[in-house]
Amino acid sequence: MGTLAWIAGLLAAVGFVMAGGMKLAGTGMAREMAQKLGYENLRMLIGAAEVAGGAGVFLGLLDGDWEWLGLLGALGLIATMIGAIIYHRRAGDEPKEMMPAVVMIVLLVLYLVGITQR
């Protein structure tokens, strides 16, 4: 596994564990965003998925035997970020407000490319 996978994977893993943790902890910012975008009922589920996916990506970096977990985590998180973009669009947000989700998708794609480079 190359440097690309390590850098992109580590950034994505930390970002998702932090974002998911904020949703699970119910911070003011996480609650406000959930209410604004209309996913209040899904906030805890999304937070858990982000933490689990981020942990999967991280574990996929550590050992070749766990690479499959990183692959599944990254694919699940890409789907979650596509959902985030859809919710932002429905709420009428500007493209700049969707950029964090787009950046995370790019990091995850770079991670996936990196883990396939042998």
N, C-alpha and C positions, 0 to 999 in steps of 0.2 A: 504494500500500500504506500502510495506516494505522499509527498508533502501537500499536494492539492487536497487530497482526502482529509488529511489531518487538520489543516487550517479551516477548510470549509465545514467539516464535520464538527470540530470543536466549537466554532462560532455558532453554528446552528444549534448544537446540543445545549450550550449555555443559554442562548437566547430563548429557546423553547422551554427549558426548565424554569427560567425566571418568569417568563410570561405566563406559563401554566400555573406556576406557584402563586403568582399574584391573583389569578382568577380563583384558585382554590382557597386562598386566604381571604378573599373578598375585599381587597383593598378598594378604596374609594374610586380610584381611576378605573379599575377593572369593572366595578359595578356600574359606573357611569357609561362606559363604553358598551357594556352588555345592554343597558337600557336604551341607549341611543340607537344601537344597531338592531335591537329587537331579539336578542338571544338570551334574555335573563334566565329562562327555564333551562337553557343548555350550558350555562356558564361553568358549572362544576364539571360536567361531562367533557366539555372542550378543554378545560384546565387539566383534567386528568389525562386526556389524550395527548396534550402537548407535553406534559411531564413524562409520560410513558414513552412517547416517540423520541423525545430528546434523550432520555436514558438509553433507549435502544440504539440510537445513532452513536452515542458515546461508547456503549459496550461493543458496538461493531468496529470501533477504532482499536480497541484493546487487544483483540485476539481474533485470528482468522476463523476460529470455530464459531464465533459469534457474528461474523459478517452478515449472515442471513437476517439476524435481528436488526442490524443497522439498515439493511435494505428495506425490510418491512416498515421500520420506523420512519425512514425517509419517505417512502411512498405514502404512508398514512398521513404524514405531516404535509406533504404536497397537496393531498386531497383536502386537508383541513384549511390550508391557505387559499386554495381555490374557493372553498366555501366562504372564507373571510372576505375575499374580493367580491363575491356575489352579495353578501350582506352589506358591504360598503356601497355597492352600486344601488341596491334597493333603497338604502337610506339617502341616496342622492349625494354622497360624498364626492369630493374632487379627487382626481387621480393621485394627487400628492398624499392623500390620506390612505391610499391603498399601497403606497410604496413599501412600507415595512413587510407586508405580505409578499410582494413581488421580490424583494431582496432575499427573503427567507427561501422562496422557491428557487432562486438562482443559486444560493448557497447549497441547498439540498441537491440540486442537479449537479453542481460541481462535485459534491461529495460522492454522488452515485457514479459519476464519470471516474473520479479518483479511485474508488474501490474496485472498479473493473479493470484498471490499468495494472497489469502484472508484468 
